[in-house]
């Protein structure tokens, strides 16, 4: 139904696309619009995460801070990206890091949509 809206997300991978289709199965049109609005504002583009990982050579742990992994970000910062090895691993695995983060954002967005659909409008 909203396949075109999923495809309009920048940097969407086939894996993320199929995950979104499965996760949003059963939502009505209004819920799906609300979900897309919330999710699009929260998701991270894998290309952007690659850029932040490369910048991690100069600001260690930046990509981990961006995806909400504060503990790993501090560890990378204090150990200079685990002696640069962790930064290189992040560059190689930027797509999987982005996908894991986006999965959490799908779950949070669905929870917000479902909570909002059960609230009665106040008069």
Number of C-alpha atoms within 10 A of each C-alpha: 9 12 10 8 12 17 13 10 16 14 14 16 15 10 9 18 15 11 14 17 14 10 14 16 9 10 14 10 11 11 18 19 15 16 21 22 12 18 19 20 10 16 19 23 19 21 15 15 23 20 13 22 27 18 16 24 16 12 15 27 30 25 29 24 17 15 17 11 14 15 12 17 20 17 15 25 20 13 14 19 25 15 14 15 12 19 24 17 12 23 20 13 15 21 19 12 20 21 20 13 18 22 17 13 19 24 13 16 21 22 13 15 20 14 10 13 12 8 8 7 7 4 3
